[in-house]
Amino acid sequence: MPMEDSLLQLSAGKIRGRKDTLPNGESYYFYKGIPYAQQPLGNLRFKPPVPLDKFEEDVLDCGYERNSCHSLICVPPVVAVGEDCLHANVYTPLKPANVDQGRRLPVMVWIHGGAFNAGSGDSSWYCPRFLVQEGVVVVTFNYRIGPLGFLCLPSKGIHGNMGLKDQRLLLKWVHDNIAQFGGDSGNVTLFGESAGGASVHLHYLTESSRQYFHRAICQSGTAINVWVEQQERDTKTRILAQLLGCIGTSDDEIYETLRNASAFDLTTHSEDCMSAYDRLCFRYFPFTPTVESDDSEEPFITEHYVDALKKPFKTHIPLISGFTSNEAIAMIPFVLHAMDCYATDLKSFVPPNFPVKDEKIQLEVGKEIRNFYLENENLTVDNLSSFLNFMSDCSFIIPTYVASELHARFHQSTPQFCYRFNFVTELNFLKLMSQQGSFNFGGASHGDDIFYLFKDGGFVTPPVEAGTQADKLRHVMCRLWTNFAKFGDPTPPSDSELGFTC
C-alpha cells in the first residue's frame, strides 16, 4: 500500500511512493513510473518531447513502473512496453517528510544502454540500492529507442535524435523537481553504459544539456564509438517504409506509412533495414544518433561529434571514461553466427570510420589488420580469442582512448579520470551468459560492470555473501562512483577507507 507520509508535490502534481530496505538494513524510498513528458502518441510520434503540465490524477500512485519503450531485443525479465514510455524512477535515502529540512544529496542520473535500440531503465535491470546506501539520490528512466527514437525523414520534420531529446527533457525535469526528493539540482552526475555511456558523452558535447549536470561517467561508450553515428539514414527510412507496405516513393507516402504503422511493426521490422556489411562492421543496430541540420526542430547536435569535442565549453565538467578488459565477450554469439563472413571478407576488418573509401586500399588495410590480430590466419574457433581482442579494440577501447586524448588536449583544465574494468567474480553475468559454457576467455565482458553498481541487472541472482571478493569489489566500485558524484574525485583525500588514490 502507498505510504501516507510519502506524498510529494512536483511541478505537474502530487505523487505517492513506497518504502523499502537497503542492503545495510536502512530504509529508502522510491517513486516509479513518474511521467516526465507528454507521452509521444498520435501526432507527437517522431516529434521532440513536450513538457507535461499536469498529471491526469490528483495523486499519482508511483509505487510501480509503467511501460518501457518498444525494444528490438527483449531480454528477460519481460516488461510491459508501449509508446507511452516516458517515465522516470527516483530512489532516495531521505524520508519524504524530512526533505524540507535543508539537507540536499548528490544526484546520479542513469542512462541505460542497449545500442539505442533496446533496453529499459526499470528496476528489473537497474535497481540502485547499493548506490543509494552511499548517500545519493538515483534517477533512472526510459527514453524512445529504435526507429521511434532515432528515425530520420527531414523533409517531413523528422530530424532524428528524439531519444536524446527525451533524455535532455528528463535532465530538465530533474533540475526542476529533484529537490522534492532531497536531491541537489546543483550537483547532478550523469552516468551510463554502452549506448548510455555514448549518450552521456553526447550530452557532454551539447551546451543545451550541459546546463543540467555537473559531472559525467561514460562506461563502455563515447560519442565517437563506431556504432554511434547513424549511416545511410535516408536509405534505412525508405527500406523500413517498404517493409511496412509502402508502395510509393514520395516522402509524403513514406511519412504516412510510418505515422500509421503500429509501434510493434516499426520496431520488429527495423532490423531488416541493415545491410550485410553493416552487421559485420560494428554497426549492430540500424537507428542511432545523427548530426542534425541547423533547421531541425529543437536540434540536439548540429556538428560532427569530433568537431564538437574540440571546441571550448562554457563550464568545466569532470569526466570519468573507461571500458571492460574484454568487451567483445558479449559478442560471441554474433561472431559465431558470422564466422564464415569474417573468414572470407577482408573489408569486414576495416572500421566503418576509416577515412579511405578506395576498395583496393580497404582490402589491403583489412588484410593488415587481420594479419596483426590473427597472425596471418583466417578466423576460426581456435583463434577466436584474438579476434575478440580486435573487436574490443575497434568497437570500444580505441574510441575511448581517442576521446580521452582529445579531452586532455582541448580541455586541459577539466579533470578527467580513466579506468579499465577487469574484475571477474560470480557477478560477471554477461560473461557467463555469452560464453555459453563453451569458452573460458579471460577478462571482463561488455556490461559486466553493471552488476557491481546495480542489483540483479535483469537476472534473478543469488545474494552475494558478505566479505567475498564480489562483495568487496561491488562496495569499492559503488564508493568510487558515488565519491565522484559527491566530490568530483573518485578517491578524495577524505576517503581513507579505499586505501588508494587516482
C-alpha positions as CSV (number, residue, x, y, z in Angstrom):
1,M,0.0,0.0,0.0
2,P,1.2,3.6,-0.6
3,M,2.7,5.3,2.4
4,E,0.7,8.1,3.8
5,D,3.8,10.2,4.6
6,S,5.3,9.7,1.1
7,L,3.3,12.4,-0.6
8,L,5.3,14.8,-2.7
9,Q,4.3,17.9,-4.6
10,L,6.0,18.1,-8.0
11,S,5.6,20.7,-10.8
12,A,2.9,18.6,-12.5
13,G,1.1,17.4,-9.4
14,K,1.2,15.2,-6.4
15,I,2.7,11.7,-6.2
16,R,2.9,9.0,-3.6
17,G,5.7,6.3,-3.4
18,R,6.8,3.3,-1.3
19,K,9.3,2.4,1.3
20,D,11.8,-0.4,1.1
21,T,15.0,-1.7,2.8
22,L,18.6,-1.2,1.7
23,P,21.2,-4.0,1.9
24,N,22.6,-2.4,5.0
25,G,19.2,-2.6,6.7
26,E,18.4,1.1,6.5
27,S,15.3,2.4,4.7
28,Y,14.9,4.1,1.4
29,Y,12.0,5.5,-0.6
30,F,11.2,5.0,-4.3
31,Y,8.8,6.7,-6.8
32,K,8.4,4.7,-10.0
33,G,6.6,5.5,-13.3
34,I,6.6,9.3,-13.0
35,P,5.7,10.8,-16.4
36,Y,8.4,13.4,-17.2
37,A,6.8,14.5,-20.6
38,Q,3.6,14.2,-22.5
39,Q,3.5,10.7,-24.0
40,P,4.7,10.7,-27.6
41,L,1.5,9.3,-29.1
42,G,-0.5,10.3,-32.2
43,N,0.8,13.5,-33.7
44,L,3.7,13.5,-31.2
45,R,5.2,10.4,-32.7
46,F,8.7,11.2,-34.1
47,K,8.5,14.7,-32.6
48,P,10.7,16.2,-29.8
49,P,9.2,15.6,-26.4
50,V,6.7,18.0,-25.0
51,P,6.8,19.0,-21.3
52,L,3.9,17.7,-19.1
53,D,2.0,20.5,-17.4
54,K,-0.3,18.3,-15.1
55,F,-0.8,14.7,-14.2
56,E,-4.1,13.1,-15.1
57,E,-4.7,12.0,-11.5
58,D,-5.0,14.2,-8.4
59,V,-2.5,12.0,-6.6
60,L,-0.4,9.7,-8.8
61,D,0.4,6.3,-7.4
62,C,4.2,5.8,-8.1
63,G,4.6,2.5,-6.4
64,Y,5.1,0.6,-9.7
65,E,6.7,1.1,-13.0
66,R,4.8,1.9,-16.2
67,N,5.6,0.9,-19.8
68,S,9.1,0.6,-21.2
69,C,9.7,1.6,-24.8
70,H,9.4,-0.8,-27.6
71,S,12.6,-2.7,-28.0
72,L,14.2,-4.7,-30.8
73,I,15.6,-7.2,-28.4
74,C,13.5,-8.4,-25.4
75,V,15.8,-9.8,-22.7
76,P,14.2,-11.3,-19.6
77,P,12.6,-10.2,-17.4
78,V,9.9,-9.2,-19.9
79,V,8.4,-5.8,-19.1
80,A,5.3,-4.1,-20.4
81,V,6.0,-2.0,-23.4
82,G,4.3,0.9,-25.3
83,E,4.8,4.2,-26.9
84,D,3.7,5.8,-23.7
85,C,7.0,5.1,-22.2
86,L,8.5,8.4,-21.0
87,H,8.7,7.7,-17.3
88,A,11.2,8.3,-14.5
89,N,12.0,6.4,-11.3
90,V,13.5,8.1,-8.3
91,Y,15.2,6.4,-5.4
92,T,16.2,8.4,-2.3
93,P,17.5,7.5,1.2
94,L,15.7,10.5,2.7
95,K,12.3,10.2,4.3
96,P,9.9,12.4,2.3
97,A,8.7,14.2,5.4
98,N,12.3,15.3,6.1
99,V,13.3,16.6,2.7
100,D,12.5,20.2,3.5
101,Q,15.0,20.4,6.4
102,G,17.8,21.8,4.2
103,R,19.8,18.7,3.6
104,R,20.4,18.1,-0.1
105,L,22.1,14.9,-1.5
106,P,24.1,14.5,-4.7
107,V,22.0,13.2,-7.6
108,M,23.0,10.4,-10.1
109,V,21.0,10.1,-13.3
110,W,21.5,6.8,-15.1
111,I,21.0,6.3,-18.9
112,H,20.5,2.7,-19.8
113,G,22.3,1.0,-22.7
114,G,21.1,-1.2,-25.4
115,A,22.7,0.1,-28.7
116,F,19.9,2.8,-28.9
117,N,17.5,0.1,-29.9
118,A,16.9,-2.0,-26.8
119,G,16.8,-1.8,-23.0
120,S,14.9,-0.2,-20.2
121,G,15.7,1.9,-17.1
122,D,13.3,-0.1,-14.9
123,S,14.4,-1.7,-11.6
124,S,14.2,-5.2,-13.1
125,W,17.5,-4.2,-14.7
126,Y,18.8,-1.3,-12.7
127,C,17.8,-1.4,-9.0
128,P,20.2,1.1,-7.5
129,R,20.1,0.1,-3.8
130,F,23.9,-0.3,-3.5
131,L,24.4,3.3,-4.8
132,V,21.5,4.8,-2.7
133,Q,23.0,3.4,0.6
134,E,26.1,5.5,-0.2
135,G,24.0,8.6,0.3
136,V,22.9,9.7,-3.1
137,V,19.6,10.2,-4.9
138,V,19.4,8.0,-8.1
139,V,17.2,8.6,-11.1
140,T,16.6,6.0,-13.8
141,F,14.2,6.5,-16.8
142,N,13.1,5.3,-20.2
143,Y,13.5,7.1,-23.5
144,R,12.5,6.4,-27.0
145,I,14.7,3.9,-28.8
146,G,14.9,2.3,-32.2
147,P,13.0,3.9,-35.1
148,L,10.7,5.7,-32.7
149,G,13.7,7.4,-31.1
150,F,16.1,7.8,-34.0
151,L,14.5,7.5,-37.4
152,C,15.0,10.4,-39.8
153,L,12.9,12.0,-42.6
154,P,13.9,15.7,-42.5
155,S,11.6,16.8,-45.3
156,K,8.6,15.8,-43.0
157,G,10.1,17.4,-39.9
158,I,11.6,14.1,-38.5
159,H,15.2,15.1,-37.8
160,G,16.2,12.2,-35.6
161,N,17.6,12.1,-32.0
162,M,14.1,12.1,-30.5
163,G,15.5,9.7,-27.8
164,L,18.4,12.1,-27.0
165,K,15.9,14.9,-26.7
166,D,13.8,12.8,-24.3
167,Q,16.9,12.4,-22.2
168,R,17.5,16.2,-22.3
169,L,14.0,16.9,-21.2
170,L,14.4,14.3,-18.4
171,L,17.5,16.3,-17.2
172,K,15.5,19.5,-17.1
173,W,12.7,17.6,-15.2
174,V,15.4,16.5,-12.7
175,H,16.6,20.1,-12.4
176,D,13.1,21.4,-11.7
177,N,11.9,18.6,-9.4
178,I,14.7,16.7,-7.7
179,A,14.8,19.0,-4.6
180,Q,11.4,17.5,-3.6
181,F,13.1,14.1,-3.2
182,G,16.0,15.6,-1.2
183,G,18.3,15.9,-4.2
184,D,20.7,18.8,-5.0
185,S,19.9,20.2,-8.5
186,G,23.3,21.9,-8.4
187,N,25.1,18.6,-8.1
188,V,24.0,16.1,-10.7
189,T,26.1,13.3,-12.1
190,L,25.1,11.8,-15.5
191,F,26.3,8.3,-16.0
192,G,25.5,5.4,-18.3
193,E,26.9,2.3,-20.0
194,S,27.3,1.3,-23.7
195,A,24.7,3.4,-25.6
196,G,24.0,5.0,-22.3
197,G,27.7,6.0,-22.0
198,A,27.7,7.3,-25.5
199,S,24.5,9.3,-24.6
200,V,26.3,10.8,-21.6
201,H,29.2,11.9,-23.9
202,L,26.8,13.4,-26.4
203,H,25.2,15.4,-23.7
204,Y,28.7,16.4,-22.6
205,L,29.2,17.9,-26.1
206,T,25.9,19.7,-26.2
207,E,25.5,23.1,-24.5
208,S,21.7,22.7,-24.3
209,S,22.3,19.7,-22.0
210,R,25.4,20.7,-20.1
211,Q,23.4,23.3,-18.0
212,Y,21.7,20.4,-16.2
213,F,24.6,18.3,-14.9
214,H,27.9,18.8,-13.3
215,R,29.8,15.5,-13.6
216,A,29.8,12.7,-16.2
217,I,30.7,9.0,-16.3
218,C,30.9,7.2,-19.7
219,Q,31.1,3.4,-19.2
220,S,32.0,1.5,-22.4
221,G,30.7,4.2,-24.7
222,T,31.6,7.6,-26.1
223,A,30.2,9.8,-28.9
224,I,32.9,8.7,-31.3
225,N,32.4,4.9,-31.0
226,V,31.9,3.5,-34.5
227,W,28.4,2.2,-33.7
228,V,27.0,5.6,-32.5
229,E,26.5,7.8,-35.6
230,Q,23.8,6.6,-37.9
231,Q,24.9,6.0,-41.5
232,E,22.7,6.0,-44.7
233,R,19.8,7.2,-42.6
234,D,17.6,8.1,-45.7
235,T,18.0,4.6,-47.1
236,K,17.1,2.9,-43.9
237,T,14.0,5.0,-43.5
238,R,12.8,4.2,-47.0
239,I,13.5,0.5,-46.6
240,L,11.6,0.4,-43.4
241,A,8.6,2.1,-45.1
242,Q,8.7,-0.5,-47.9
243,L,8.8,-3.3,-45.3
244,L,5.7,-1.8,-43.8
245,G,3.8,-1.9,-47.1
246,C,4.5,1.5,-48.6
247,I,4.3,1.1,-52.4
248,G,5.1,4.8,-53.2
249,T,8.4,6.6,-53.2
250,S,7.5,10.1,-52.2
251,D,8.3,11.4,-48.8
252,D,4.6,12.1,-48.2
253,E,3.7,8.5,-48.8
254,I,6.6,7.2,-46.7
255,Y,5.6,9.5,-43.8
256,E,2.0,8.4,-43.9
257,T,3.1,4.7,-43.7
258,L,5.5,5.4,-40.8
259,R,3.0,7.5,-39.0
260,N,0.2,4.9,-39.2
261,A,2.2,1.8,-38.6
262,S,2.0,0.2,-35.2
263,A,4.9,0.7,-32.8
264,F,5.4,-3.1,-32.7
265,D,5.7,-3.3,-36.5
266,L,8.0,-0.3,-36.7
267,T,10.3,-1.9,-34.2
268,T,10.3,-5.5,-35.3
269,H,10.9,-4.6,-39.0
270,S,13.7,-2.2,-38.2
271,E,16.5,-4.8,-38.0
272,D,15.8,-5.7,-41.7
273,C,16.9,-2.2,-42.7
274,M,20.6,-3.2,-42.2
275,S,22.9,-4.4,-44.9
276,A,25.1,-7.4,-44.5
277,Y,28.2,-5.1,-44.4
278,D,26.6,-3.1,-41.5
279,R,26.2,-6.2,-39.5
280,L,29.8,-7.1,-39.9
281,C,31.5,-3.8,-39.3
282,F,30.3,-3.0,-35.8
283,R,27.0,-1.2,-36.7
284,Y,25.0,-3.5,-34.6
285,F,21.6,-1.8,-35.0
286,P,20.1,0.5,-37.6
287,F,18.6,3.5,-35.9
288,T,21.1,5.5,-33.8
289,P,22.0,9.2,-33.2
290,T,22.7,11.6,-36.1
291,V,24.1,15.0,-36.8
292,E,21.1,17.3,-37.4
293,S,20.7,20.2,-39.8
294,D,20.5,23.7,-38.5
295,D,16.8,24.0,-39.4
296,S,15.9,21.0,-37.2
297,E,13.2,21.5,-34.6
298,E,14.9,21.8,-31.2
299,P,18.2,20.4,-32.5
300,F,20.3,18.3,-30.2
301,I,23.6,18.5,-32.1
302,T,24.4,20.0,-35.5
303,E,28.1,19.4,-35.9
304,H,30.2,16.3,-36.0
305,Y,31.0,14.8,-32.6
306,V,34.7,15.1,-33.0
307,D,34.4,18.8,-34.0
308,A,32.2,19.5,-31.0
309,L,34.7,17.8,-28.8
310,K,37.5,20.1,-29.9
311,K,35.6,23.3,-29.1
312,P,35.8,25.1,-25.8
313,F,33.0,24.6,-23.3
314,K,31.4,27.3,-21.1
315,T,31.8,25.2,-18.0
316,H,34.2,22.5,-16.7
317,I,32.5,19.2,-16.1
318,P,34.8,16.5,-14.6
319,L,34.7,13.2,-16.6
320,I,35.3,9.5,-16.0
321,S,35.5,7.2,-19.0
322,G,36.6,3.6,-19.4
323,F,35.9,0.1,-20.7
324,T,36.0,-3.5,-19.7
325,S,39.1,-5.6,-20.4
326,N,37.4,-8.0,-22.9
327,E,34.4,-6.1,-24.2
328,A,33.7,-8.4,-27.1
329,I,33.0,-11.5,-25.0
330,A,29.4,-10.2,-25.1
331,M,29.5,-10.5,-28.9
332,I,30.5,-14.2,-29.1
333,P,27.0,-15.4,-30.2
334,F,27.1,-12.8,-33.0
335,V,30.6,-13.7,-34.1
336,L,29.9,-17.4,-34.2
337,H,26.9,-16.7,-36.4
338,A,29.0,-14.6,-38.8
339,M,32.2,-16.7,-38.7
340,D,32.2,-17.6,-42.4
341,C,31.8,-14.0,-43.5
342,Y,34.7,-12.7,-41.3
343,A,36.8,-15.6,-42.6
344,T,36.3,-14.5,-46.3
345,D,35.6,-10.8,-46.3
346,L,38.7,-8.7,-45.6
347,K,36.7,-5.5,-45.7
348,S,34.9,-6.6,-42.5
349,F,38.1,-5.9,-40.6
350,V,38.1,-2.2,-41.7
351,P,36.3,0.1,-39.2
352,P,33.5,2.0,-40.9
353,N,35.0,5.3,-40.0
354,F,38.3,4.5,-41.8
355,P,39.0,7.7,-43.8
356,V,39.9,6.0,-47.2
357,K,37.0,4.6,-49.3
358,D,39.0,3.2,-52.2
359,E,38.1,-0.5,-52.2
360,K,41.6,-1.8,-53.1
361,I,43.2,0.2,-50.2
362,Q,40.5,-1.1,-47.9
363,L,41.2,-4.7,-48.8
364,E,44.9,-4.1,-48.1
365,V,44.2,-2.4,-44.8
366,G,41.7,-5.2,-43.9
367,K,44.4,-7.8,-44.6
368,E,47.0,-6.0,-42.5
369,I,44.5,-5.7,-39.6
370,R,43.6,-9.4,-39.9
371,N,47.2,-10.4,-40.0
372,F,48.1,-8.3,-37.0
373,Y,45.4,-9.8,-34.8
374,L,45.2,-13.3,-36.2
375,E,48.8,-13.8,-37.2
376,N,48.2,-14.3,-40.9
377,E,45.4,-16.8,-40.4
378,N,41.7,-16.8,-41.2
379,L,39.2,-16.6,-38.4
380,T,38.5,-20.0,-36.7
381,V,37.3,-21.1,-33.3
382,D,40.9,-21.7,-32.4
383,N,41.9,-18.0,-32.8
384,L,38.5,-16.6,-31.6
385,S,40.2,-15.0,-28.5
386,S,42.5,-12.9,-30.8
387,F,39.5,-11.9,-32.9
388,L,37.7,-10.7,-29.7
389,N,40.7,-8.5,-29.0
390,F,40.2,-6.9,-32.4
391,M,36.5,-6.4,-31.9
392,S,37.1,-5.0,-28.4
393,D,39.7,-2.6,-29.7
394,C,37.7,-1.3,-32.6
395,S,34.3,-1.1,-31.0
396,F,35.2,0.2,-27.6
397,I,38.8,0.6,-26.4
398,I,40.4,2.6,-29.2
399,P,37.5,5.1,-29.4
400,T,37.6,5.6,-25.6
401,Y,41.4,6.3,-25.8
402,V,40.9,8.7,-28.7
403,A,38.1,10.6,-26.9
404,S,40.2,10.8,-23.7
405,E,43.2,12.1,-25.6
406,L,41.0,14.7,-27.3
407,H,39.6,15.8,-23.9
408,A,43.2,16.0,-22.5
409,R,44.3,18.1,-25.5
410,F,41.4,20.5,-25.8
411,H,40.1,20.7,-22.3
412,Q,43.2,20.7,-20.1
413,S,41.5,22.5,-17.2
414,T,38.8,19.9,-16.8
415,P,39.5,16.9,-14.5
416,Q,39.5,13.6,-16.3
417,F,39.8,10.1,-14.9
418,C,40.1,6.9,-17.0
419,Y,39.7,3.2,-15.9
420,R,39.9,-0.3,-17.2
421,F,37.5,-2.7,-15.6
422,N,39.0,-6.2,-15.2
423,F,37.1,-7.6,-12.2
424,V,36.0,-11.2,-12.6
425,T,33.8,-12.8,-9.9
426,E,30.4,-14.5,-9.8
427,L,28.9,-11.1,-10.6
428,N,30.1,-11.1,-14.2
429,F,26.8,-12.5,-15.5
430,L,27.1,-11.3,-19.1
431,K,30.5,-13.0,-19.5
432,L,29.0,-16.2,-18.1
433,M,25.9,-16.0,-20.4
434,S,27.8,-15.0,-23.5
435,Q,30.4,-17.8,-23.3
436,Q,27.6,-20.3,-23.3
437,G,29.6,-22.8,-21.3
438,S,31.8,-23.5,-24.4
439,F,34.6,-20.9,-23.8
440,N,36.6,-19.5,-20.9
441,F,38.2,-16.3,-22.1
442,G,40.0,-14.0,-19.6
443,G,38.9,-10.6,-18.6
444,A,35.5,-8.8,-18.1
445,S,32.8,-8.7,-20.7
446,H,30.9,-5.7,-22.0
447,G,28.2,-5.0,-19.5
448,D,29.8,-6.9,-16.6
449,D,30.4,-3.7,-14.7
450,I,26.7,-3.0,-14.4
451,F,26.3,-5.8,-11.8
452,Y,28.7,-4.1,-9.5
453,L,26.5,-1.0,-9.4
454,F,23.0,-2.3,-9.6
455,K,21.2,-5.3,-8.1
456,D,20.2,-8.1,-10.5
457,G,20.7,-6.4,-13.8
458,G,18.0,-8.4,-15.5
459,F,18.9,-11.7,-13.9
460,V,17.5,-13.3,-10.8
461,T,20.7,-13.8,-9.0
462,P,21.6,-15.4,-5.7
463,P,22.7,-12.9,-3.0
464,V,26.4,-12.2,-2.8
465,E,27.8,-13.3,0.6
466,A,29.3,-10.6,2.8
467,G,33.1,-10.5,2.8
468,T,33.5,-12.3,-0.5
469,Q,35.6,-10.8,-3.4
470,A,32.5,-9.9,-5.3
471,D,31.0,-8.1,-2.2
472,K,34.2,-6.2,-1.7
473,L,34.6,-5.2,-5.3
474,R,31.0,-4.1,-5.5
475,H,31.5,-1.9,-2.4
476,V,34.6,-0.4,-3.9
477,M,33.0,0.4,-7.3
478,C,29.9,2.0,-5.7
479,R,32.2,4.0,-3.4
480,L,34.3,5.2,-6.4
481,W,31.2,6.2,-8.4
482,T,29.4,8.0,-5.5
483,N,32.6,9.7,-4.4
484,F,32.9,11.2,-7.8
485,A,29.3,12.3,-7.6
486,K,29.9,13.9,-4.3
487,F,33.3,15.4,-4.7
488,G,34.3,15.3,-8.4
489,D,37.0,12.9,-7.5
490,P,36.6,9.1,-7.1
491,T,39.3,8.9,-4.5
492,P,39.2,12.1,-2.5
493,P,41.6,12.6,0.4
494,S,38.7,12.4,2.9
495,D,38.1,8.8,2.0
496,S,40.8,6.8,3.8
497,E,38.8,3.6,3.6
498,L,39.7,2.9,-0.1
499,G,43.4,2.8,0.6
500,F,44.4,4.1,-2.8
501,T,44.1,7.3,-4.9
502,C,43.8,8.0,-8.6
